[in-house]
Amino acid sequence: MAEDTLIAFDNLKRVLEEYGNLVRNSYQDALIRSNSIASGELLNSVEFEVQQGERRFSVVLNLLDYWQYVEEGTKPHWPPSSAILKWIEAKPVLPRPDKNGKLPTPKQLAYLIGRKIAREGTKGTHALSRTLEAVNAEYMEKIVEALAQDVGDAMRLIAFRPARG
């Protein structure tokens, strides 16, 4: 936005910062509640920034690339066993004994988990969409009020500006 813009939008920026903080914190809480934490990398990666362009403000959420798989789940596919082994170690997954009382090795456990994913896919948490739905419901009115206050403040400045000449 141009330096000589009539409206600074300070109230809007403050409310958007509050909104971004609430989205980040609520999403992190939702991930924890959904038991979707293995390594904690996604949880710890959640950041946001308020961006100001020429004609718009945006609140951008920065997440690791695999967030959409946690959010939406996956269709049936055979996942790489190395990724499952890493997940088993990070989570950690405790194997159950088979009918003979024998515990599967980590590689066997990775195969069993991979086979289930290949048959059924994975379910998504929908934690982000639920978070945004709840926070948007709470913040839309606050955003409109902040914008109205900024415009009102600018109008008062215009009304009292002395003529040049």
N, C-alpha and C positions, 0 to 999 in steps of 0.2 A: 504494500500500500504506500502511496506517495507520502513523503515527509510532511507536505503542507496540507494533508487531509484535515478537513474541518473537525472531524470526530475522532477522538483517540480510542474510543471503545474500551476504556479501562475497566468499566463494570463488567462488560461482556468477557474480557480476557480473564478477569478474576473468577467469574462463574464457570467458565470453560476449564480453568485449572482445577477448580473444585470437582467438576464433573469428571475430568480425567482421573483424578485421584480416587474418586469413588468407584469408577469403572474398574480401575486396576485392582484396588483392594477387594472389591466384591467378587471379581473374577478369580482372584487368587483364593479367596475363601471358598468359592464354589468348586474349584479344582480339588481343594483339600477335602471338602465334604463328599465329593463324588469318588473319593479314593483313587484319583487319577494321577497320583504322584509316584513315580518310580525313582528317577535320578534327581528330581527337583529342578532340572534344567529349564523346563517350560515355565514352571512356577516362578523361578527367579529371573526369567527373561522378560517378564511383563513390564513394559514401560510405555509411556505415552508422551506426546508433545502436542502443544497447541501451535498450529501453523496459521499464519496470516498471509493470505494472498491478496491480489488486487481487488477482488470482489467477494471473497469468502474467508471464513475462518473454518478450520478443520481441527478436530481432535483425532490424532493418528495413534493407533495402538500398535506397538512394535512387539512381535512375538516370533519365536523360532518357527521355522518353516513347517514343522510337522503339527502345528496347532490344529489344522483343519482335520487331521485324522482323529485327534482326540475329540474334537467338537462333533464331527459328522459320522465318525466311524469309517469302516471300509467295506467294500464289496468282498465276497469270497476271493481269496488269492493265496498263493503259497508264499509266505514271507521269508526273507533270508534268515537262515538259522543263526547266523552271527548276531543279527539284531535281536533275536529272541533270547539268545544266551546272554547278551548284554543286559537286556531287560530283566531276565531272571536274577542276575547278580545284583542289579540295582534295586529291585523291588523290595526285598528278596521274596522269591516264590518258594514256599515249602511244599515239597512233593508229598503225595500220599502213597502209602505202600499199596502194591497190587494185591490181588486175591491170595497170593502166596506169601505176602508179608515183605516182599522185596521192594526197596525204594529205587526209583529210576535214577539214572545218572543225569547230570545236567544236559548232556547231549540228547538223551532219550526224552527227557522232559521237554526240551526245545522242539523235538520232533512231534510230540503229542500236542503241544500247544499250536504249532504250525499247522498240523493236520486239522485241528478244530477251526482255525482261522480260514484255512483253505475250503472248508465245508460251509462255514456260517458267516465269515467276515467278522467284523467287530462292531459293537454298538458305540455310538457317539454319546458324549456326556451332555451336549447342548448347553454347557455351562456358560459359554460366552453369549449365546443368543438370549438365554434367560436373564443373564446379568444386564445386557443392554436393554431388554424390554423393561425390566424393573427400574433401572436408573433413568432411562428416557422418560418414563411415566412421571418420575419424581422431578426431573430437571427441566423439562420443556417449558414449563411456566416460569421458572427462575431465569432461563435464558431469554425468554421474551421480555420479562421485566427488566433485566439488565440492559438489553438493547434499547428498550423504551427510555430508560433512565439516561443512557448515553446520548440518545437523540435529543431528549429534553434538555440536557445540559448544554448541548451544542446550540440548540435553538435560543436558549437564554443568552449565550455568548453573542450570537448574531444580533439579537435585539438590542444589546447594549454596546455594540461596536461603534465607535465614533467615525464619522465620515472623514474621508481623506480629501485634502484639497487645498 
